[in-house]
Amino acid sequence: MPTTRATTEERSAVRTLLRLWPYVRPVRVRLGAAAFVAVLASCTGLVIPLVLKWMVDGPVADRDPAGVWLGALYLLLLGIAEAALFGIRRRLVARPLTGVEAEMRAGLYRHLQRLPVAFHDRWASGQLLSRATTDLMLLRMFLAFPLTFLLVNGVTILVGVVIMLLQDWSLGLVILGPAVPVLWTCVVFERRYAEVARRAQDQVGDVTTLVEESVLGIRIIKGFGRHRSQARTFRALAATLRGTELRKARLLATIWGVIVTLPEVAIGAALVLGALQVADGDLSAGTLVAFLSTALALRWPVDSIGFLLAMSQEAATATERYFEVMDEAPESGTRERGTTEGGTQERGTPTLAATPAKGPAPAKGLRFENVSFRYPDAPPHSPPLLDRVDLYIRPGESMALVGATGSGKTTLTALIPRLHDVTSGRITLHGTDITAMSREELRARVAMAFEEPTLFSTSVGENVLMGADEDAGAAELDRALAVAQADFAHALPQGPGTRVGEQGLSLSGGQRQRLALARAVVGRPEFLVLDDPLSALDVHTEAAVEAALRQVLADTTALIVAHRPSTVLLADRVALLSGGRITAVGTHHELLRTNAEYAHLMSGEGEEGDHR
């Protein structure tokens, strides 16, 4: 997992939150209307103290029951109007903001599909999941409540202070006394709370990652009796998160204590001074009632400042985390900016080798030309994993790729559909540099079956038909299942329509591998890349699959990673990968006679498996 803990130093919450504008812009009219209605509702509440002043100094002082009842009616109508306006505000924001959240979530998902494999290798899935769920929920809550009420409460406080100063300027200054310490507390609070909020949301991602990995790896945990150690690990992460949340609570309690206590003291002081003025005849009782009612009406706008600032900081952190993913450069149609042995290359421009040189027509088939590759996270001066690989697979030919563990076989096959981009050199399909093609075109021509098959929580048929055109039907599915010797699918409870469950773990390893092979061949690809596709099969099933696969390989150009002689014999020729380079190419029997390393690997004494 990458270091996702971004520093909050020099970070502006306002500048961060402004990045949400493109998503909010389509609903800005409704949000603006909601804010206006909320301001109107809040100001309606401030009229109530003025009605009270009129009642106390008028009907109450004059002992006029009719006037008292009329004042009560005014108060009732104002209360109903205030409640109705706040209800309208909620209706105005509910639908558009759920739409904003849905659009942002869909955009994040689309972007994740377009990000390179190297990104997903670095990032923990739980961190991505928490950004798509918890963080977006926080953003919706911010847009629905704090965003509006920071404005509404600010306007309410301003209007309320003006009303109080007009009632009695000396008492108004008493109420304004706590303003400076409250503002200073808010500034200090914002900086500290931002740091803790970021830490807490990152820790939520860590907890999510552990839960997801534990669910997916439950068979390993149970098989090795590691449930107690996993529980201890989870408790430690949960305790760390709890400590961070408690620190957030302490910070929030501190600012709330300051914001609540100082205004309450000011109101108490204003009450004493106002009562003295009423006793001296310098102030009417109605004015004092209106003044204090206005001050009490401002308690919620003032008290909520800490809460709203906390939610705003959490929303700013959520926005920051969201755009950490969205700012990642997606896969492009051509190779992106990168450093090669020849220098620097600009994003969006093909390599020089992408334009064939004048001369003889380029060779058909699949060709690696002086290909080198180093993982982006490898130490800067480390040797490349693949070093100047040259390999040519003729049209319609099947080539087996053999090498020791860690020699880079899987990495080499991943370069063909551009799951990774070459560091230098080029790969061509029928003479065209693959970086000159769009990834959609390239991956429509190349199909892959991985050694570790991945199935999705959908039906068997849908998993297989992912490798075909959208209009493919039952005939293509049945053919692919037959080639992969996966006819067991027809015996499942609902046949190929049976859901296989998460990761396909309801099936055996061999069944999953056969379905992955069926997915690779269902679209009749022009180029087929198989990464040890038969490793989980028993001897009899392997023989049956090989017999059917020979028919498929006769009509396509294929590169097959192989560890066993039986798989090697499917190919027309064999390439030996050693030390990051192709050191020998020939038929299986030729290499057995002439290459000691190949003979050692095929003897069963060499290492099996592969890394990266």
Sequence and secondary structure as in RCSB ss.txt:
>XXXX:A:sequence
MPTTRATTEERSAVRTLLRLWPYVRPVRVRLGAAAFVAVLASCTGLVIPLVLKWMVDGPVADRDPAGVWLGALYL
LLLGIAEAALFGIRRRLVARPLTGVEAEMRAGLYRHLQRLPVAFHDRWASGQLLSRATTDLMLLRMFLAFPLTFL
LVNGVTILVGVVIMLLQDWSLGLVILGPAVPVLWTCVVFERRYAEVARRAQDQVGDVTTLVEESVLGIRIIKGFG
RHRSQARTFRALAATLRGTELRKARLLATIWGVIVTLPEVAIGAALVLGALQVADGDLSAGTLVAFLSTALALRW
PVDSIGFLLAMSQEAATATERYFEVMDEAPESGTRERGTTEGGTQERGTPTLAATPAKGPAPAKGLRFENVSFRY
PDAPPHSPPLLDRVDLYIRPGESMALVGATGSGKTTLTALIPRLHDVTSGRITLHGTDITAMSREELRARVAMAF
EEPTLFSTSVGENVLMGADEDAGAAELDRALAVAQADFAHALPQGPGTRVGEQGLSLSGGQRQRLALARAVVGRP
EFLVLDDPLSALDVHTEAAVEAALRQVLADTTALIVAHRPSTVLLADRVALLSGGRITAVGTHHELLRTNAEYAH
LMSGEGEEGDHR
>XXXX:A:secstr
        TT  HHHHHGGGHHHHGGGHHHHHHHHHHHHHHHHHHHHHHHHHHHHIIIIITTT HHHHHHHHHHH
HHHHHHHHHHHHHHHHHHHHHHHHHHHHHHHHHHHHHHHS HHHHHHS HHHHHHIIIIIHHHHHHHHHTHHHHH
HHHHHHHHHHHHHHHHH HHHHHHHHTTHHHHHHHHHHHHHHHHHHHHHHHHHHHHHHHHHHHHHHTHHHHHHTT
 HHHHHHHHHHHHHHHHHHHHHHHHHHHHHHHHHHHHHHHHHHHHHHHHHHHHHHTSS HHHHHHHHHHHHHTHH
HHHHHHHHHHHHHHHHHHHHHHHHHHTS    SS  SEEETTEEE TT   GGGS  SSS   SSEEEEEEEE  
TTS TTS  SEEEEEEEE TT EEEEEE TTSSHHHHHHHTTTSS  SEEEEEETTEEGGGS HHHHHHHEEEE 
SS    SSBHHHHHHTTS TT  HHHHHHHHHHTT GGGGGSTTGGG B  GGGTTS HHHHHHHHHHHHHTT  
SEEEEESTTTTS HHHHHHHHHHHHHHHTTSEEEEE SSHHHHTTSSEEEEEETTEEEEEE HHHHHHH HHHHH
HHTT S      
